[in-house]
Amino acid sequence: MSLNVLTCKILDRTNLILDIFAGRAKTAQARAQVDLAQCEYLLPRLTRLWTHLSKQKGGVGMKGPGETEIETDRRAIRTKISLLKEKLKKISIQAKTQRANRGQKVRVALVGYTNVGKSTIMNILSKETLLAENKLFATLDTTVRKIMLGSYPVLLSDTVGFIRKLPHNLVESFKSTLDEALEADILLHVVDISHHDYENQMQVVHDTLTSLGVKDKKIITVYNKADNYIVMDEDKIIDLSPEEKIKYLENTFLSNNEDAIFISAFLKLNIGKFKQLLEADVKDCYKRIYPYALQQTDVELS
């Protein structure tokens, strides 16, 4: 029986995700988080890496070079894990201090499955040109920008995208990155409505947020990529313009869900209505933070 030997690198699903994360990480925090996740993933898998050296030496009380090498590597990795956790703890404290110094501003965080268009929406709202590409995990580092919605200042943050069956050690490692979602007043849950499995992607985001302890948050569902949605009538595709697709989706989906909107961030369709919806919720948040100040403002405007 002949064997076909592959000359390329073989990765399992978790290793592939870790490799993608490693290539995307830019800041010290993201690099440390990826490094920690890689070490925690590697630690229980060291045994099979050294089986070619195990028990090469005989004798009572003697250990093979493979067993000795495993113990050395385990100690080195455990030491590295401890150092990385201490480093991330310090970075997390610094980030928490920075968030505390931002004052009593309403915070809005973009959350969602990977590659649904969060960074594109971030660019539209903040009028910047942050990296926004059609690929998995284009954004790893949390980005925060101050924007104005009408007369209300808002701190808008973009977070790492979620994915189905995200490895547990990655969720643990990136908890500090997702603190922006934990502390946000409003969450913009971005969904790729054109994806065939968008409902399961929404459930993944919901489950991940729940596991992180996010609850009792105001959530606006932003159905993005409406221009790519395929409208079917029985077995036939109905040819509609992007604007007509948005109207069709609004009439079909939004009858009982007011905290949702359909947009195309790429074509910048329905963005004005989206901003109005978000501004109304931001104003409600400011009423809770500065009730007297807003009452005075409303009197002056009237």
C-alpha positions as CSV (number, residue, x, y, z in Angstrom):
1,M,0.0,0.0,0.0
2,S,1.5,3.3,-1.0
3,L,1.3,6.4,1.1
4,N,0.9,9.9,-0.2
5,V,3.0,12.3,1.9
6,L,1.9,15.9,2.0
7,T,4.6,18.5,1.8
8,C,2.4,21.2,3.3
9,K,1.7,22.1,6.9
10,I,-1.2,20.1,8.5
11,L,-3.4,22.0,11.0
12,D,-6.5,21.2,13.0
13,R,-9.3,23.7,13.3
14,T,-8.0,25.3,16.5
15,N,-4.5,25.5,15.2
16,L,-5.8,27.2,12.0
17,I,-7.7,29.8,14.0
18,L,-4.6,30.4,16.2
19,D,-2.4,30.9,13.1
20,I,-4.9,33.4,11.6
21,F,-5.0,35.2,15.0
22,A,-1.2,35.3,15.1
23,G,-1.0,36.9,11.7
24,R,-3.6,39.6,12.5
25,A,-2.4,40.6,16.0
26,K,-0.8,44.0,16.0
27,T,-0.8,45.5,19.5
28,A,1.1,44.1,22.5
29,Q,-2.2,43.0,24.1
30,A,-3.4,41.0,21.1
31,R,0.0,39.4,20.6
32,A,0.2,38.4,24.2
33,Q,-3.4,37.0,24.1
34,V,-2.6,34.9,21.0
35,D,0.7,33.7,22.5
36,L,-1.1,32.7,25.7
37,A,-3.8,30.8,23.8
38,Q,-1.0,29.0,21.7
39,C,0.9,28.0,24.8
40,E,-2.3,26.7,26.6
41,Y,-3.2,24.7,23.4
42,L,0.3,23.2,23.1
43,L,0.9,22.2,26.7
44,P,-1.3,19.1,26.9
45,R,-0.1,18.0,23.4
46,L,3.6,17.8,24.1
47,T,3.7,14.1,24.8
48,R,3.1,13.0,21.2
49,L,5.8,15.4,20.0
50,W,8.5,13.5,21.8
51,T,7.4,9.9,21.3
52,H,10.3,9.3,18.9
53,L,12.8,9.8,21.8
54,S,10.9,8.0,24.6
55,K,12.5,5.1,26.5
56,Q,15.7,5.0,24.4
57,K,17.7,4.5,27.6
58,G,17.0,1.5,29.8
59,G,17.7,0.8,33.5
60,V,16.0,1.2,36.8
61,G,15.2,4.8,37.6
62,M,16.4,6.0,34.2
63,K,14.3,8.2,32.0
64,G,14.4,8.3,28.2
65,P,15.6,11.6,26.6
66,G,12.1,12.1,25.3
67,E,10.6,12.1,28.8
68,T,13.3,14.4,30.0
69,E,12.7,16.8,27.1
70,I,8.9,16.8,27.8
71,E,9.4,17.8,31.4
72,T,11.8,20.6,30.4
73,D,9.4,21.9,27.8
74,R,6.4,21.7,30.2
75,R,8.2,23.8,32.8
76,A,9.3,26.4,30.1
77,I,5.7,26.6,28.8
78,R,4.1,26.9,32.3
79,T,6.6,29.6,33.1
80,K,5.8,31.5,29.9
81,I,2.0,31.1,30.6
82,S,2.4,32.6,34.1
83,L,4.4,35.5,32.6
84,L,1.9,36.2,29.9
85,K,-1.0,36.1,32.4
86,E,0.8,38.7,34.5
87,K,1.5,40.8,31.5
88,L,-2.1,40.7,30.4
89,K,-3.3,41.5,33.9
90,K,-1.2,44.7,33.9
91,I,-2.5,45.6,30.4
92,S,-6.1,45.0,31.5
93,I,-5.6,47.3,34.5
94,Q,-4.2,50.0,32.2
95,A,-7.1,49.6,29.8
96,K,-9.6,49.7,32.7
97,T,-8.0,52.9,33.9
98,Q,-8.2,54.4,30.4
99,R,-11.9,53.5,30.2
100,A,-12.5,55.1,33.6
101,N,-10.9,58.3,32.4
102,R,-13.2,58.7,29.4
103,G,-15.8,60.4,31.5
104,Q,-19.6,59.8,31.5
105,K,-20.0,59.3,27.8
106,V,-22.4,56.8,26.2
107,R,-20.5,53.7,24.9
108,V,-21.5,51.8,21.9
109,A,-19.8,48.5,20.9
110,L,-20.0,46.7,17.6
111,V,-20.3,42.9,18.0
112,G,-21.0,40.1,15.6
113,Y,-19.8,37.1,13.8
114,T,-16.5,37.4,12.0
115,N,-16.6,39.0,8.5
116,V,-20.0,40.6,8.8
117,G,-18.9,44.2,8.1
118,K,-18.3,45.6,11.6
119,S,-15.2,47.6,10.6
120,T,-16.9,49.0,7.5
121,I,-19.7,50.3,9.8
122,M,-17.1,51.7,12.2
123,N,-15.5,53.6,9.3
124,I,-18.8,55.1,8.2
125,L,-19.8,56.2,11.7
126,S,-16.3,57.5,12.6
127,K,-15.4,58.8,9.2
128,E,-12.1,57.0,9.3
129,T,-10.3,54.5,7.2
130,L,-9.6,51.6,9.5
131,L,-8.7,48.2,8.1
132,A,-11.9,46.6,6.7
133,E,-11.4,43.6,4.5
134,N,-13.4,40.6,3.3
135,K,-11.5,38.0,5.4
136,L,-11.8,36.2,8.7
137,F,-10.7,38.2,11.8
138,A,-9.5,41.2,10.0
139,T,-9.9,43.1,13.3
140,L,-8.3,41.6,16.4
141,D,-7.5,44.7,18.4
142,T,-10.3,46.7,19.9
143,T,-10.5,50.1,18.4
144,V,-12.3,53.0,20.1
145,R,-13.2,56.3,18.5
146,K,-15.2,59.3,19.6
147,I,-18.0,60.2,17.3
148,M,-20.9,62.6,17.3
149,L,-24.5,61.5,16.8
150,G,-26.4,64.8,16.5
151,S,-25.3,66.8,19.5
152,Y,-24.4,63.7,21.5
153,P,-20.8,62.5,21.9
154,V,-20.4,58.7,21.8
155,L,-17.5,56.3,22.3
156,L,-17.7,53.7,19.5
157,S,-15.6,50.5,19.7
158,D,-15.0,47.7,17.2
159,T,-14.4,44.2,18.7
160,V,-13.0,40.9,17.5
161,G,-15.4,38.8,15.5
162,F,-16.9,35.7,16.9
163,I,-16.9,32.2,15.3
164,R,-18.7,28.9,15.8
165,K,-17.1,26.6,18.3
166,L,-14.5,29.2,19.3
167,P,-11.9,27.3,21.4
168,H,-12.4,27.8,25.1
169,N,-8.8,29.0,25.7
170,L,-9.3,31.7,23.0
171,V,-12.5,33.0,24.7
172,E,-10.6,33.1,28.0
173,S,-7.6,34.8,26.5
174,F,-9.6,37.5,24.7
175,K,-11.9,38.4,27.6
176,S,-9.9,41.6,28.2
177,T,-10.3,42.6,24.6
178,L,-14.1,42.1,24.9
179,D,-14.3,44.3,28.0
180,E,-15.6,47.1,25.7
181,A,-18.7,45.0,25.0
182,L,-19.1,44.2,28.7
183,E,-19.0,47.9,29.6
184,A,-20.9,49.3,26.6
185,D,-24.3,50.9,27.1
186,I,-25.5,49.9,23.6
187,L,-24.5,46.9,21.5
188,L,-24.7,47.0,17.8
189,H,-25.1,43.3,16.8
190,V,-24.1,43.3,13.1
191,V,-25.4,40.4,11.1
192,D,-24.6,39.3,7.5
193,I,-28.2,38.9,6.3
194,S,-27.0,37.5,2.9
195,H,-25.2,34.5,4.6
196,H,-27.1,31.2,4.2
197,D,-26.5,30.4,7.9
198,Y,-27.0,33.8,9.4
199,E,-29.5,32.6,12.1
200,N,-26.9,30.2,13.6
201,Q,-24.3,32.9,13.4
202,M,-26.6,35.2,15.5
203,Q,-27.0,32.4,18.0
204,V,-23.2,31.9,18.3
205,V,-22.9,35.6,19.1
206,H,-25.7,35.5,21.6
207,D,-24.1,32.4,23.3
208,T,-20.6,33.9,23.4
209,L,-21.9,37.2,24.9
210,T,-23.8,35.2,27.5
211,S,-20.7,33.1,28.4
212,L,-18.8,36.4,28.8
213,G,-21.4,37.7,31.3
214,V,-23.0,40.3,29.0
215,K,-26.7,40.7,30.0
216,D,-29.4,43.4,30.3
217,K,-27.8,45.4,27.5
218,K,-29.6,47.5,24.9
219,I,-29.0,45.6,21.6
220,I,-29.7,47.0,18.1
221,T,-29.6,44.3,15.4
222,V,-28.0,45.7,12.3
223,Y,-28.6,43.5,9.3
224,N,-25.8,44.3,6.9
225,K,-25.1,43.3,3.3
226,A,-28.8,43.6,2.4
227,D,-27.7,44.3,-1.2
228,N,-26.3,40.7,-1.4
229,Y,-29.5,39.1,-0.1
230,I,-31.2,36.8,-2.6
231,V,-34.9,37.2,-2.9
232,M,-36.7,34.0,-3.9
233,D,-40.2,33.3,-5.2
234,E,-40.7,29.6,-5.1
235,D,-37.6,28.4,-7.1
236,K,-37.0,31.6,-9.0
237,I,-34.7,34.5,-8.1
238,I,-36.4,37.8,-8.1
239,D,-34.3,40.6,-9.6
240,L,-34.5,43.6,-7.3
241,S,-32.3,46.6,-6.8
242,P,-30.4,47.0,-3.5
243,E,-33.0,49.7,-2.4
244,E,-35.9,47.4,-3.2
245,K,-34.2,44.5,-1.3
246,I,-34.0,46.7,1.8
247,K,-37.7,47.6,1.5
248,Y,-38.6,43.9,0.9
249,L,-36.6,42.8,4.0
250,E,-38.1,45.6,6.2
251,N,-41.7,44.5,5.2
252,T,-40.8,40.8,5.8
253,F,-38.7,40.9,9.0
254,L,-39.4,44.1,10.9
255,S,-43.1,43.8,11.8
256,N,-42.4,42.9,15.4
257,N,-38.8,44.0,15.9
258,E,-38.3,47.8,16.1
259,D,-34.7,47.5,17.5
260,A,-33.4,46.3,14.1
261,I,-32.5,47.8,10.7
262,F,-31.4,46.7,7.3
263,I,-28.4,48.4,5.7
264,S,-25.7,48.0,3.1
265,A,-22.5,49.4,4.6
266,F,-20.6,48.8,1.4
267,L,-23.1,50.8,-0.7
268,K,-23.9,53.2,2.3
269,L,-27.6,52.5,1.9
270,N,-30.1,53.2,4.7
271,I,-27.3,54.7,6.8
272,G,-29.2,57.9,7.6
273,K,-32.1,55.9,9.1
274,F,-29.6,53.7,11.0
275,K,-28.0,56.8,12.6
276,Q,-31.4,58.2,13.6
277,L,-32.2,54.9,15.3
278,L,-28.9,54.8,17.1
279,E,-29.2,58.5,18.1
280,A,-32.6,58.0,19.7
281,D,-31.2,55.2,21.9
282,V,-28.1,57.3,22.7
283,K,-30.4,60.1,23.8
284,D,-32.3,57.7,26.1
285,C,-28.9,56.7,27.7
286,Y,-27.9,60.3,28.3
287,K,-31.3,60.9,29.9
288,R,-30.4,58.3,32.5
289,I,-26.9,59.7,33.0
290,Y,-27.7,63.5,32.9
291,P,-31.5,63.7,33.4
292,Y,-31.5,67.4,34.5
293,A,-29.0,68.6,31.9
294,L,-31.1,67.1,29.0
295,Q,-34.3,68.6,30.4
296,Q,-32.7,72.0,30.4
297,T,-31.4,71.5,26.8
298,D,-34.9,70.4,25.6
299,V,-36.5,73.5,27.2
300,E,-33.9,75.8,25.5
301,L,-34.4,74.2,22.1
302,S,-38.2,74.5,22.4
